[in-house]
Amino acid sequence: MGATSGDFSNSFFSGAMSEIVDNDRVIGIGVGIPIPGLKLYPEFDYQYFGSGIKNGIWSFGIGIRGVPK
């Protein structure tokens, strides 16, 4: 019996996802900073693929959380 297009797309996407997940590496650091009524969570991340750590992408993010009164 032949393969259907659904079989192909499922195997293609699961293979592509496993390549991304298996080769993706992230190094991150962040802190929680209390401010009256809030907490700030700044974070730096470095993402690279495979074993080439020198060819990566830096990113910065910040989270804000309200503190219950």
mmCIF file of the N, C-alpha and C atoms, coordinates in Angstrom:
data_MODEL
# 
_entry.id   MODEL 
# 
loop_
_atom_site.group_PDB 
_atom_site.id 
_atom_site.type_symbol 
_atom_site.label_atom_id 
_atom_site.label_alt_id 
_atom_site.label_comp_id 
_atom_site.label_asym_id 
_atom_site.label_entity_id 
_atom_site.label_seq_id 
_atom_site.pdbx_PDB_ins_code 
_atom_site.Cartn_x 
_atom_site.Cartn_y 
_atom_site.Cartn_z 
_atom_site.occupancy 
_atom_site.B_iso_or_equiv 
_atom_site.pdbx_formal_charge 
_atom_site.auth_seq_id 
_atom_site.auth_comp_id 
_atom_site.auth_asym_id 
_atom_site.auth_atom_id 
_atom_site.pdbx_PDB_model_num 
ATOM 1   N N  . MET A 1 1  ? 0.835  -1.181 0.000  1.00 0.00 ? 1  MET A N  1 
ATOM 2   C CA . MET A 1 1  ? 0.000  0.000  0.000  1.00 0.00 ? 1  MET A CA 1 
ATOM 3   C C  . MET A 1 1  ? 0.881  1.245  0.000  1.00 0.00 ? 1  MET A C  1 
ATOM 4   N N  . GLY A 1 2  ? 0.524  2.266  -0.777 1.00 0.00 ? 2  GLY A N  1 
ATOM 5   C CA . GLY A 1 2  ? 1.336  3.475  -0.895 1.00 0.00 ? 2  GLY A CA 1 
ATOM 6   C C  . GLY A 1 2  ? 1.130  4.437  0.259  1.00 0.00 ? 2  GLY A C  1 
ATOM 7   N N  . ALA A 1 3  ? 2.072  5.363  0.399  1.00 0.00 ? 3  ALA A N  1 
ATOM 8   C CA . ALA A 1 3  ? 1.985  6.384  1.448  1.00 0.00 ? 3  ALA A CA 1 
ATOM 9   C C  . ALA A 1 3  ? 1.038  7.492  1.008  1.00 0.00 ? 3  ALA A C  1 
ATOM 10  N N  . THR A 1 4  ? 0.330  8.050  1.928  1.00 0.00 ? 4  THR A N  1 
ATOM 11  C CA . THR A 1 4  ? -0.561 9.172  1.618  1.00 0.00 ? 4  THR A CA 1 
ATOM 12  C C  . THR A 1 4  ? 0.175  10.474 1.858  1.00 0.00 ? 4  THR A C  1 
ATOM 13  N N  . SER A 1 5  ? -0.393 11.584 1.379  1.00 0.00 ? 5  SER A N  1 
ATOM 14  C CA . SER A 1 5  ? 0.247  12.879 1.583  1.00 0.00 ? 5  SER A CA 1 
ATOM 15  C C  . SER A 1 5  ? 0.296  13.216 3.076  1.00 0.00 ? 5  SER A C  1 
ATOM 16  N N  . GLY A 1 6  ? -0.679 12.754 3.847  1.00 0.00 ? 6  GLY A N  1 
ATOM 17  C CA . GLY A 1 6  ? -0.650 12.980 5.299  1.00 0.00 ? 6  GLY A CA 1 
ATOM 18  C C  . GLY A 1 6  ? 0.528  12.292 5.957  1.00 0.00 ? 6  GLY A C  1 
ATOM 19  N N  . ASP A 1 7  ? 0.849  11.075 5.492  1.00 0.00 ? 7  ASP A N  1 
ATOM 20  C CA . ASP A 1 7  ? 2.012  10.367 6.030  1.00 0.00 ? 7  ASP A CA 1 
ATOM 21  C C  . ASP A 1 7  ? 3.288  11.139 5.739  1.00 0.00 ? 7  ASP A C  1 
ATOM 22  N N  . PHE A 1 8  ? 3.400  11.673 4.517  1.00 0.00 ? 8  PHE A N  1 
ATOM 23  C CA . PHE A 1 8  ? 4.593  12.424 4.143  1.00 0.00 ? 8  PHE A CA 1 
ATOM 24  C C  . PHE A 1 8  ? 4.737  13.676 4.996  1.00 0.00 ? 8  PHE A C  1 
ATOM 25  N N  . SER A 1 9  ? 3.648  14.456 5.117  1.00 0.00 ? 9  SER A N  1 
ATOM 26  C CA . SER A 1 9  ? 3.745  15.710 5.867  1.00 0.00 ? 9  SER A CA 1 
ATOM 27  C C  . SER A 1 9  ? 4.027  15.447 7.341  1.00 0.00 ? 9  SER A C  1 
ATOM 28  N N  . ASN A 1 10 ? 3.424  14.401 7.904  1.00 0.00 ? 10 ASN A N  1 
ATOM 29  C CA . ASN A 1 10 ? 3.702  14.080 9.308  1.00 0.00 ? 10 ASN A CA 1 
ATOM 30  C C  . ASN A 1 10 ? 5.162  13.713 9.508  1.00 0.00 ? 10 ASN A C  1 
ATOM 31  N N  . SER A 1 11 ? 5.708  12.872 8.637  1.00 0.00 ? 11 SER A N  1 
ATOM 32  C CA . SER A 1 11 ? 7.102  12.472 8.795  1.00 0.00 ? 11 SER A CA 1 
ATOM 33  C C  . SER A 1 11 ? 8.043  13.635 8.488  1.00 0.00 ? 11 SER A C  1 
ATOM 34  N N  . PHE A 1 12 ? 7.691  14.480 7.520  1.00 0.00 ? 12 PHE A N  1 
ATOM 35  C CA . PHE A 1 12 ? 8.529  15.626 7.175  1.00 0.00 ? 12 PHE A CA 1 
ATOM 36  C C  . PHE A 1 12 ? 8.611  16.604 8.346  1.00 0.00 ? 12 PHE A C  1 
ATOM 37  N N  . PHE A 1 13 ? 7.444  16.981 8.894  1.00 0.00 ? 13 PHE A N  1 
ATOM 38  C CA . PHE A 1 13 ? 7.435  17.955 9.978  1.00 0.00 ? 13 PHE A CA 1 
ATOM 39  C C  . PHE A 1 13 ? 8.022  17.394 11.264 1.00 0.00 ? 13 PHE A C  1 
ATOM 40  N N  . SER A 1 14 ? 7.782  16.131 11.579 1.00 0.00 ? 14 SER A N  1 
ATOM 41  C CA . SER A 1 14 ? 8.384  15.570 12.790 1.00 0.00 ? 14 SER A CA 1 
ATOM 42  C C  . SER A 1 14 ? 9.895  15.468 12.613 1.00 0.00 ? 14 SER A C  1 
ATOM 43  N N  . GLY A 1 15 ? 10.372 15.164 11.403 1.00 0.00 ? 15 GLY A N  1 
ATOM 44  C CA . GLY A 1 15 ? 11.811 15.138 11.143 1.00 0.00 ? 15 GLY A CA 1 
ATOM 45  C C  . GLY A 1 15 ? 12.420 16.522 11.241 1.00 0.00 ? 15 GLY A C  1 
ATOM 46  N N  . ALA A 1 16 ? 11.741 17.526 10.677 1.00 0.00 ? 16 ALA A N  1 
ATOM 47  C CA . ALA A 1 16 ? 12.240 18.904 10.742 1.00 0.00 ? 16 ALA A CA 1 
ATOM 48  C C  . ALA A 1 16 ? 12.264 19.391 12.184 1.00 0.00 ? 16 ALA A C  1 
ATOM 49  N N  . MET A 1 17 ? 11.225 19.086 12.949 1.00 0.00 ? 17 MET A N  1 
ATOM 50  C CA . MET A 1 17 ? 11.187 19.511 14.349 1.00 0.00 ? 17 MET A CA 1 
ATOM 51  C C  . MET A 1 17 ? 12.277 18.833 15.166 1.00 0.00 ? 17 MET A C  1 
ATOM 52  N N  . SER A 1 18 ? 12.515 17.554 14.916 1.00 0.00 ? 18 SER A N  1 
ATOM 53  C CA . SER A 1 18 ? 13.564 16.875 15.688 1.00 0.00 ? 18 SER A CA 1 
ATOM 54  C C  . SER A 1 18 ? 14.930 17.453 15.345 1.00 0.00 ? 18 SER A C  1 
ATOM 55  N N  . GLU A 1 19 ? 15.141 17.885 14.095 1.00 0.00 ? 19 GLU A N  1 
ATOM 56  C CA . GLU A 1 19 ? 16.408 18.530 13.729 1.00 0.00 ? 19 GLU A CA 1 
ATOM 57  C C  . GLU A 1 19 ? 16.577 19.829 14.505 1.00 0.00 ? 19 GLU A C  1 
ATOM 58  N N  . ILE A 1 20 ? 15.525 20.636 14.588 1.00 0.00 ? 20 ILE A N  1 
ATOM 59  C CA . ILE A 1 20 ? 15.596 21.905 15.308 1.00 0.00 ? 20 ILE A CA 1 
ATOM 60  C C  . ILE A 1 20 ? 15.796 21.671 16.792 1.00 0.00 ? 20 ILE A C  1 
ATOM 61  N N  . VAL A 1 21 ? 15.007 20.793 17.373 1.00 0.00 ? 21 VAL A N  1 
ATOM 62  C CA . VAL A 1 21 ? 15.079 20.545 18.811 1.00 0.00 ? 21 VAL A CA 1 
ATOM 63  C C  . VAL A 1 21 ? 16.398 19.888 19.188 1.00 0.00 ? 21 VAL A C  1 
ATOM 64  N N  . ASP A 1 22 ? 16.861 18.925 18.401 1.00 0.00 ? 22 ASP A N  1 
ATOM 65  C CA . ASP A 1 22 ? 18.100 18.224 18.719 1.00 0.00 ? 22 ASP A CA 1 
ATOM 66  C C  . ASP A 1 22 ? 19.330 19.098 18.564 1.00 0.00 ? 22 ASP A C  1 
ATOM 67  N N  . ASN A 1 23 ? 19.278 20.125 17.727 1.00 0.00 ? 23 ASN A N  1 
ATOM 68  C CA . ASN A 1 23 ? 20.450 20.951 17.457 1.00 0.00 ? 23 ASN A CA 1 
ATOM 69  C C  . ASN A 1 23 ? 20.403 22.321 18.115 1.00 0.00 ? 23 ASN A C  1 
ATOM 70  N N  . ASP A 1 24 ? 19.334 22.654 18.783 1.00 0.00 ? 24 ASP A N  1 
ATOM 71  C CA . ASP A 1 24 ? 19.155 23.964 19.397 1.00 0.00 ? 24 ASP A CA 1 
ATOM 72  C C  . ASP A 1 24 ? 19.739 23.974 20.799 1.00 0.00 ? 24 ASP A C  1 
ATOM 73  N N  . ARG A 1 25 ? 20.573 24.968 21.093 1.00 0.00 ? 25 ARG A N  1 
ATOM 74  C CA . ARG A 1 25 ? 21.152 25.121 22.432 1.00 0.00 ? 25 ARG A CA 1 
ATOM 75  C C  . ARG A 1 25 ? 20.902 26.556 22.892 1.00 0.00 ? 25 ARG A C  1 
ATOM 76  N N  . VAL A 1 26 ? 20.584 26.732 24.167 1.00 0.00 ? 26 VAL A N  1 
ATOM 77  C CA . VAL A 1 26 ? 20.336 28.062 24.721 1.00 0.00 ? 26 VAL A CA 1 
ATOM 78  C C  . VAL A 1 26 ? 21.058 28.188 26.055 1.00 0.00 ? 26 VAL A C  1 
ATOM 79  N N  . ILE A 1 27 ? 21.749 29.310 26.209 1.00 0.00 ? 27 ILE A N  1 
ATOM 80  C CA . ILE A 1 27 ? 22.359 29.675 27.486 1.00 0.00 ? 27 ILE A CA 1 
ATOM 81  C C  . ILE A 1 27 ? 21.643 30.954 27.921 1.00 0.00 ? 27 ILE A C  1 
ATOM 82  N N  . GLY A 1 28 ? 21.121 30.982 29.127 1.00 0.00 ? 28 GLY A N  1 
ATOM 83  C CA . GLY A 1 28 ? 20.373 32.149 29.566 1.00 0.00 ? 28 GLY A CA 1 
ATOM 84  C C  . GLY A 1 28 ? 20.665 32.501 31.010 1.00 0.00 ? 28 GLY A C  1 
ATOM 85  N N  . ILE A 1 29 ? 20.501 33.778 31.316 1.00 0.00 ? 29 ILE A N  1 
ATOM 86  C CA . ILE A 1 29 ? 20.645 34.240 32.691 1.00 0.00 ? 29 ILE A CA 1 
ATOM 87  C C  . ILE A 1 29 ? 19.646 35.376 32.908 1.00 0.00 ? 29 ILE A C  1 
ATOM 88  N N  . GLY A 1 30 ? 19.040 35.368 34.074 1.00 0.00 ? 30 GLY A N  1 
ATOM 89  C CA . GLY A 1 30 ? 18.070 36.398 34.407 1.00 0.00 ? 30 GLY A CA 1 
ATOM 90  C C  . GLY A 1 30 ? 17.983 36.570 35.915 1.00 0.00 ? 30 GLY A C  1 
ATOM 91  N N  . VAL A 1 31 ? 17.377 37.649 36.335 1.00 0.00 ? 31 VAL A N  1 
ATOM 92  C CA . VAL A 1 31 ? 17.200 37.935 37.765 1.00 0.00 ? 31 VAL A CA 1 
ATOM 93  C C  . VAL A 1 31 ? 15.801 38.480 37.992 1.00 0.00 ? 31 VAL A C  1 
ATOM 94  N N  . GLY A 1 32 ? 15.344 38.393 39.228 1.00 0.00 ? 32 GLY A N  1 
ATOM 95  C CA . GLY A 1 32 ? 14.077 39.000 39.626 1.00 0.00 ? 32 GLY A CA 1 
ATOM 96  C C  . GLY A 1 32 ? 14.364 40.250 40.452 1.00 0.00 ? 32 GLY A C  1 
ATOM 97  N N  . ILE A 1 33 ? 13.809 41.376 40.044 1.00 0.00 ? 33 ILE A N  1 
ATOM 98  C CA . ILE A 1 33 ? 14.034 42.640 40.739 1.00 0.00 ? 33 ILE A CA 1 
ATOM 99  C C  . ILE A 1 33 ? 12.717 43.117 41.319 1.00 0.00 ? 33 ILE A C  1 
ATOM 100 N N  . PRO A 1 34 ? 12.613 43.122 42.663 1.00 0.00 ? 34 PRO A N  1 
ATOM 101 C CA . PRO A 1 34 ? 11.368 43.604 43.278 1.00 0.00 ? 34 PRO A CA 1 
ATOM 102 C C  . PRO A 1 34 ? 11.289 45.134 43.247 1.00 0.00 ? 34 PRO A C  1 
ATOM 103 N N  . ILE A 1 35 ? 10.155 45.636 42.811 1.00 0.00 ? 35 ILE A N  1 
ATOM 104 C CA . ILE A 1 35 ? 9.837  47.062 42.812 1.00 0.00 ? 35 ILE A CA 1 
ATOM 105 C C  . ILE A 1 35 ? 8.460  47.161 43.457 1.00 0.00 ? 35 ILE A C  1 
ATOM 106 N N  . PRO A 1 36 ? 8.193  48.187 44.249 1.00 0.00 ? 36 PRO A N  1 
ATOM 107 C CA . PRO A 1 36 ? 6.884  48.267 44.901 1.00 0.00 ? 36 PRO A CA 1 
ATOM 108 C C  . PRO A 1 36 ? 5.730  48.066 43.913 1.00 0.00 ? 36 PRO A C  1 
ATOM 109 N N  . GLY A 1 37 ? 4.959  47.004 44.136 1.00 0.00 ? 37 GLY A N  1 
ATOM 110 C CA . GLY A 1 37 ? 3.803  46.684 43.305 1.00 0.00 ? 37 GLY A CA 1 
ATOM 111 C C  . GLY A 1 37 ? 4.124  45.838 42.074 1.00 0.00 ? 37 GLY A C  1 
ATOM 112 N N  . LEU A 1 38 ? 5.409  45.624 41.776 1.00 0.00 ? 38 LEU A N  1 
ATOM 113 C CA . LEU A 1 38 ? 5.816  44.875 40.584 1.00 0.00 ? 38 LEU A CA 1 
ATOM 114 C C  . LEU A 1 38 ? 7.049  44.028 40.871 1.00 0.00 ? 38 LEU A C  1 
ATOM 115 N N  . LYS A 1 39 ? 7.286  43.103 39.996 1.00 0.00 ? 39 LYS A N  1 
ATOM 116 C CA . LYS A 1 39 ? 8.567  42.409 39.928 1.00 0.00 ? 39 LYS A CA 1 
ATOM 117 C C  . LYS A 1 39 ? 8.996  42.418 38.473 1.00 0.00 ? 39 LYS A C  1 
ATOM 118 N N  . LEU A 1 40 ? 10.234 42.800 38.214 1.00 0.00 ? 40 LEU A N  1 
ATOM 119 C CA . LEU A 1 40 ? 10.793 42.807 36.869 1.00 0.00 ? 40 LEU A CA 1 
ATOM 120 C C  . LEU A 1 40 ? 11.730 41.618 36.727 1.00 0.00 ? 40 LEU A C  1 
ATOM 121 N N  . TYR A 1 41 ? 11.692 40.986 35.572 1.00 0.00 ? 41 TYR A N  1 
ATOM 122 C CA . TYR A 1 41 ? 12.528 39.816 35.302 1.00 0.00 ? 41 TYR A CA 1 
ATOM 123 C C  . TYR A 1 41 ? 13.299 40.027 33.995 1.00 0.00 ? 41 TYR A C  1 
ATOM 124 N N  . PRO A 1 42 ? 14.407 40.790 34.030 1.00 0.00 ? 42 PRO A N  1 
ATOM 125 C CA . PRO A 1 42 ? 15.220 40.924 32.815 1.00 0.00 ? 42 PRO A CA 1 
ATOM 126 C C  . PRO A 1 42 ? 16.012 39.644 32.567 1.00 0.00 ? 42 PRO A C  1 
ATOM 127 N N  . GLU A 1 43 ? 16.281 39.372 31.292 1.00 0.00 ? 43 GLU A N  1 
ATOM 128 C CA . GLU A 1 43 ? 16.937 38.123 30.932 1.00 0.00 ? 43 GLU A CA 1 
ATOM 129 C C  . GLU A 1 43 ? 17.750 38.308 29.653 1.00 0.00 ? 43 GLU A C  1 
ATOM 130 N N  . PHE A 1 44 ? 18.960 37.732 29.622 1.00 0.00 ? 44 PHE A N  1 
ATOM 131 C CA . PHE A 1 44 ? 19.795 37.645 28.429 1.00 0.00 ? 44 PHE A CA 1 
ATOM 132 C C  . PHE A 1 44 ? 19.872 36.187 28.017 1.00 0.00 ? 44 PHE A C  1 
ATOM 133 N N  . ASP A 1 45 ? 19.760 35.929 26.727 1.00 0.00 ? 45 ASP A N  1 
ATOM 134 C CA . ASP A 1 45 ? 19.865 34.565 26.204 1.00 0.00 ? 45 ASP A CA 1 
ATOM 135 C C  . ASP A 1 45 ? 20.818 34.556 25.022 1.00 0.00 ? 45 ASP A C  1 
ATOM 136 N N  . TYR A 1 46 ? 21.518 33.442 24.876 1.00 0.00 ? 46 TYR A N  1 
ATOM 137 C CA . TYR A 1 46 ? 22.361 33.206 23.704 1.00 0.00 ? 46 TYR A CA 1 
ATOM 138 C C  . TYR A 1 46 ? 21.940 31.870 23.125 1.00 0.00 ? 46 TYR A C  1 
ATOM 139 N N  . GLN A 1 47 ? 21.490 31.869 21.875 1.00 0.00 ? 47 GLN A N  1 
ATOM 140 C CA . GLN A 1 47 ? 20.990 30.663 21.222 1.00 0.00 ? 47 GLN A CA 1 
ATOM 141 C C  . GLN A 1 47 ? 21.913 30.316 20.060 1.00 0.00 ? 47 GLN A C  1 
ATOM 142 N N  . TYR A 1 48 ? 22.328 29.047 20.005 1.00 0.00 ? 48 TYR A N  1 
ATOM 143 C CA . TYR A 1 48 ? 23.156 28.579 18.901 1.00 0.00 ? 48 TYR A CA 1 
ATOM 144 C C  . TYR A 1 48 ? 22.728 27.182 18.497 1.00 0.00 ? 48 TYR A C  1 
ATOM 145 N N  . PHE A 1 49 ? 23.161 26.761 17.325 1.00 0.00 ? 49 PHE A N  1 
ATOM 146 C CA . PHE A 1 49 ? 22.743 25.481 16.777 1.00 0.00 ? 49 PHE A CA 1 
ATOM 147 C C  . PHE A 1 49 ? 23.946 24.574 16.576 1.00 0.00 ? 49 PHE A C  1 
ATOM 148 N N  . GLY A 1 50 ? 23.746 23.293 16.789 1.00 0.00 ? 50 GLY A N  1 
ATOM 149 C CA . GLY A 1 50 ? 24.825 22.323 16.614 1.00 0.00 ? 50 GLY A CA 1 
ATOM 150 C C  . GLY A 1 50 ? 25.937 22.560 17.615 1.00 0.00 ? 50 GLY A C  1 
ATOM 151 N N  . SER A 1 51 ? 27.158 22.326 17.206 1.00 0.00 ? 51 SER A N  1 
ATOM 152 C CA . SER A 1 51 ? 28.286 22.496 18.121 1.00 0.00 ? 51 SER A CA 1 
ATOM 153 C C  . SER A 1 51 ? 29.009 23.819 17.906 1.00 0.00 ? 51 SER A C  1 
ATOM 154 N N  . GLY A 1 52 ? 28.509 24.684 17.026 1.00 0.00 ? 52 GLY A N  1 
ATOM 155 C CA . GLY A 1 52 ? 29.174 25.953 16.739 1.00 0.00 ? 52 GLY A CA 1 
ATOM 156 C C  . GLY A 1 52 ? 28.723 27.073 17.649 1.00 0.00 ? 52 GLY A C  1 
ATOM 157 N N  . ILE A 1 53 ? 29.274 27.147 18.852 1.00 0.00 ? 53 ILE A N  1 
ATOM 158 C CA . ILE A 1 53 ? 28.839 28.148 19.835 1.00 0.00 ? 53 ILE A CA 1 
ATOM 159 C C  . ILE A 1 53 ? 29.156 29.568 19.385 1.00 0.00 ? 53 ILE A C  1 
ATOM 160 N N  . LYS A 1 54 ? 30.155 29.750 18.514 1.00 0.00 ? 54 LYS A N  1 
ATOM 161 C CA . LYS A 1 54 ? 30.507 31.109 18.105 1.00 0.00 ? 54 LYS A CA 1 
ATOM 162 C C  . LYS A 1 54 ? 29.538 31.699 17.079 1.00 0.00 ? 54 LYS A C  1 
ATOM 163 N N  . ASN A 1 55 ? 28.652 30.907 16.507 1.00 0.00 ? 55 ASN A N  1 
ATOM 164 C CA . ASN A 1 55 ? 27.693 31.386 15.512 1.00 0.00 ? 55 ASN A CA 1 
ATOM 165 C C  . ASN A 1 55 ? 26.284 31.390 16.087 1.00 0.00 ? 55 ASN A C  1 
ATOM 166 N N  . GLY A 1 56 ? 26.037 32.288 17.033 1.00 0.00 ? 56 GLY A N  1 
ATOM 167 C CA . GLY A 1 56 ? 24.738 32.305 17.691 1.00 0.00 ? 56 GLY A CA 1 
ATOM 168 C C  . GLY A 1 56 ? 24.048 33.651 17.627 1.00 0.00 ? 56 GLY A C  1 
ATOM 169 N N  . ILE A 1 57 ? 22.938 33.733 18.327 1.00 0.00 ? 57 ILE A N  1 
ATOM 170 C CA . ILE A 1 57 ? 22.100 34.928 18.356 1.00 0.00 ? 57 ILE A CA 1 
ATOM 171 C C  . ILE A 1 57 ? 21.890 35.339 19.815 1.00 0.00 ? 57 ILE A C  1 
ATOM 172 N N  . TRP A 1 58 ? 22.161 36.604 20.130 1.00 0.00 ? 58 TRP A N  1 
ATOM 173 C CA . TRP A 1 58 ? 21.870 37.152 21.453 1.00 0.00 ? 58 TRP A CA 1 
ATOM 174 C C  . TRP A 1 58 ? 20.448 37.699 21.464 1.00 0.00 ? 58 TRP A C  1 
ATOM 175 N N  . SER A 1 59 ? 19.765 37.553 22.589 1.00 0.00 ? 59 SER A N  1 
ATOM 176 C CA . SER A 1 59 ? 18.447 38.179 22.742 1.00 0.00 ? 59 SER A CA 1 
ATOM 177 C C  . SER A 1 59 ? 18.293 38.679 24.171 1.00 0.00 ? 59 SER A C  1 
ATOM 178 N N  . PHE A 1 60 ? 17.432 39.652 24.334 1.00 0.00 ? 60 PHE A N  1 
ATOM 179 C CA . PHE A 1 60 ? 17.149 40.241 25.632 1.00 0.00 ? 60 PHE A CA 1 
ATOM 180 C C  . PHE A 1 60 ? 15.641 40.315 25.781 1.00 0.00 ? 60 PHE A C  1 
ATOM 181 N N  . GLY A 1 61 ? 15.173 39.973 26.955 1.00 0.00 ? 61 GLY A N  1 
ATOM 182 C CA . GLY A 1 61 ? 13.748 40.067 27.222 1.00 0.00 ? 61 GLY A CA 1 
ATOM 183 C C  . GLY A 1 61 ? 13.522 40.554 28.643 1.00 0.00 ? 61 GLY A C  1 
ATOM 184 N N  . ILE A 1 62 ? 12.334 41.031 28.892 1.00 0.00 ? 62 ILE A N  1 
ATOM 185 C CA . ILE A 1 62 ? 11.989 41.459 30.250 1.00 0.00 ? 62 ILE A CA 1 
ATOM 186 C C  . ILE A 1 62 ? 10.539 41.061 30.522 1.00 0.00 ? 62 ILE A C  1 
ATOM 187 N N  . GLY A 1 63 ? 10.336 40.479 31.676 1.00 0.00 ? 63 GLY A N  1 
ATOM 188 C CA . GLY A 1 63 ? 9.001  40.111 32.122 1.00 0.00 ? 63 GLY A CA 1 
ATOM 189 C C  . GLY A 1 63 ? 8.567  41.030 33.251 1.00 0.00 ? 63 GLY A C  1 
ATOM 190 N N  . ILE A 1 64 ? 7.293  41.291 33.335 1.00 0.00 ? 64 ILE A N  1 
ATOM 191 C CA . ILE A 1 64 ? 6.741  42.147 34.392 1.00 0.00 ? 64 ILE A CA 1 
ATOM 192 C C  . ILE A 1 64 ? 5.604  41.382 35.046 1.00 0.00 ? 64 ILE A C  1 
ATOM 193 N N  . ARG A 1 65 ? 5.645  41.326 36.354 1.00 0.00 ? 65 ARG A N  1 
ATOM 194 C CA . ARG A 1 65 ? 4.597  40.624 37.101 1.00 0.00 ? 65 ARG A CA 1 
ATOM 195 C C  . ARG A 1 65 ? 4.083  41.536 38.205 1.00 0.00 ? 65 ARG A C  1 
ATOM 196 N N  . GLY A 1 66 ? 2.781  41.672 38.271 1.00 0.00 ? 66 GLY A N  1 
ATOM 197 C CA . GLY A 1 66 ? 2.180  42.439 39.350 1.00 0.00 ? 66 GLY A CA 1 
ATOM 198 C C  . GLY A 1 66 ? 2.198  41.647 40.654 1.00 0.00 ? 66 GLY A C  1 
ATOM 199 N N  . VAL A 1 67 ? 2.466  42.305 41.751 1.00 0.00 ? 67 VAL A N  1 
ATOM 200 C CA . VAL A 1 67 ? 2.501  41.657 43.067 1.00 0.00 ? 67 VAL A CA 1 
ATOM 201 C C  . VAL A 1 67 ? 1.157  41.914 43.746 1.00 0.00 ? 67 VAL A C  1 
ATOM 202 N N  . PRO A 1 68 ? 0.472  40.851 44.201 1.00 0.00 ? 68 PRO A N  1 
ATOM 203 C CA . PRO A 1 68 ? -0.814 41.056 44.883 1.00 0.00 ? 68 PRO A CA 1 
ATOM 204 C C  . PRO A 1 68 ? -0.649 41.903 46.154 1.00 0.00 ? 68 PRO A C  1 
ATOM 205 N N  . LYS A 1 69 ? -1.635 42.737 46.389 1.00 0.00 ? 69 LYS A N  1 
ATOM 206 C CA . LYS A 1 69 ? -1.579 43.602 47.596 1.00 0.00 ? 69 LYS A CA 1 
ATOM 207 C C  . LYS A 1 69 ? -2.150 42.897 48.785 1.00 0.00 ? 69 LYS A C  1 
# 
